[in-house]
Structures are given as C-alpha cells and as structure tokens.
C-alpha cells in the first residue's frame, strides 16, 4: 500500500473551508471533511486563524465525488449536524 503525501493549505484572508472545498474537491459541502481532518486544531469552523496550516483529506478517506448527489447530500447533512454545536 502506497501512502500518499499529506496535502495542506494555508488559511489566508478571505479564505473559508467552503471555498477551499470548492477549489480542491469540487463542492462547497465537502468543507466538513476538511474540518473533521483538522478538528484538533480548529475550535470553530466559522473562525479559522489566518496562517493556520490545514491538512486536506485524501479523496479516498471520505465519499467526495462532486458529481454524485448522494455524496454531496451526505456531506451537507453531516455539516449541518456539526454546525448545530456552534
């Protein structure tokens, strides 16, 4: 089994988890998976410090096919659930 290198992004002004998810995975709803991958260093997914380095999930870690409505729906449902805690 080949380990993929960890891909990262750095938070910059105006950048949000939703925008990163759209850019990297093709749908804004996949922000939840970036959050879950980094929840040890993110207190609130709405307020992420500028300069924080976030690990991106590998595409096989979660169901993240932007062309699959079930994957998008599942991510949205999970994201909505998580946001109720904030």
C-alpha positions in Angstrom: 0.0 0.0 0.0 1.4 3.4 -1.0 1.0 6.2 1.4 0.0 9.5 -0.3 1.8 12.6 0.9 -0.3 14.8 3.1 -1.6 17.8 1.1 -2.0 21.1 3.0 -3.5 24.5 2.6 -2.7 27.7 4.5 -5.5 29.9 5.6 -5.3 33.4 4.2 -7.6 36.4 4.4 -11.0 35.8 2.8 -10.4 32.0 2.6 -13.0 29.7 4.1 -13.4 26.0 4.5 -16.2 26.1 1.9 -14.1 27.9 -0.6 -11.2 25.5 -0.1 -13.5 22.5 -0.5 -14.9 24.0 -3.7 -11.4 24.6 -5.1 -9.9 21.2 -4.1 -12.9 18.8 -4.2 -15.4 20.5 -6.5 -18.2 21.2 -4.0 -18.5 23.6 -1.0 -20.3 21.0 1.1 -17.2 18.9 1.4 -15.8 21.6 3.9 -17.0 19.2 6.6 -14.3 16.7 5.7 -11.5 19.3 5.9 -12.9 20.3 9.3 -13.0 16.7 10.5 -9.5 16.1 9.4 -8.3 19.2 11.4 -10.8 19.4 14.3 -8.0 19.0 16.8 -6.7 22.5 15.7 -10.0 24.2 14.8 -12.1 25.5 17.6 -14.9 26.9 15.4 -15.2 26.1 11.7 -16.5 29.6 11.1 -13.4 31.3 12.6 -10.2 29.8 11.4 -7.0 31.8 12.2 -5.1 33.3 9.2 -1.9 31.4 8.7 -3.2 28.1 10.1 -1.9 25.1 8.0 -4.7 22.6 7.4 -4.3 19.0 6.2 -6.6 18.1 3.3 -8.2 14.7 3.4 -7.2 12.3 0.7 -10.0 11.7 -1.8 -10.4 8.1 -0.7 -10.9 9.0 3.0 -14.5 10.2 2.5 -17.1 10.0 -0.2 -16.2 13.2 -2.1 -17.5 12.8 -5.7 -18.8 16.2 -6.5 -20.8 14.7 -9.4 -22.6 12.3 -7.0 -25.7 13.9 -5.4 -25.6 11.3 -2.6 -22.1 12.2 -1.6 -23.0 15.9 -1.6 -26.2 15.3 0.3 -24.3 13.2 2.9 -21.7 15.9 3.4 -24.3 18.6 3.7 -26.3 16.6 6.3 -23.1 16.0 8.3 -22.0 19.6 8.1 -25.4 20.8 9.2 -25.3 18.4 12.2 -21.8 19.6 13.2 -22.7 23.3 12.9 -25.5 22.8 15.5 -22.8 22.6 18.1 -21.5 26.1 17.3 
